[in-house]
């Protein structure tokens, strides 16, 4: 099983881009929580409908 999300020894969360596996985003848990909250509250504007 291939994992696309892992936690590194320094505590950062590593997210792998599934379309481009060499691309890895490293983010702290606090920053990820802040980003997700901003998405949920619409801080980045309206979302597109499917």
C-alpha positions in Angstrom: 0.0 0.0 0.0 1.3 3.4 -1.0 0.9 6.2 1.5 0.4 9.8 0.4 0.4 11.4 3.9 3.1 10.7 6.5 4.4 12.5 9.6 8.2 13.0 9.7 10.5 12.9 12.7 10.4 16.7 13.1 6.6 16.6 13.3 5.8 18.0 9.9 3.1 16.4 7.8 4.3 15.4 4.4 1.6 15.2 1.6 2.5 13.6 -1.7 1.0 14.8 -5.0 -0.6 11.7 -6.5 -0.3 12.9 -10.1 3.4 13.9 -9.5 4.8 11.7 -6.8 8.1 13.6 -6.6 6.3 16.7 -5.4 5.9 16.7 -1.6 4.3 19.4 0.5 5.7 19.7 4.1 3.5 21.6 6.5 3.2 21.8 10.3 0.0 20.5 12.0 -0.9 24.0 13.1 -0.5 25.5 9.7 -2.5 22.7 8.1 -5.3 23.2 10.7 -5.3 27.0 9.9 -5.4 26.3 6.2 -8.3 23.8 6.5 -10.2 26.2 8.7 -9.8 28.9 6.1 -11.1 26.6 3.4 -14.1 25.6 5.5 -15.0 29.2 6.3 -14.7 30.4 2.7 -11.7 32.7 3.2 -10.5 31.9 -0.3 -13.8 32.7 -1.9 -16.7 30.6 -3.1 -16.0 27.0 -4.2 -16.9 25.7 -7.6 -20.0 23.4 -7.8 -19.6 20.0 -9.4 
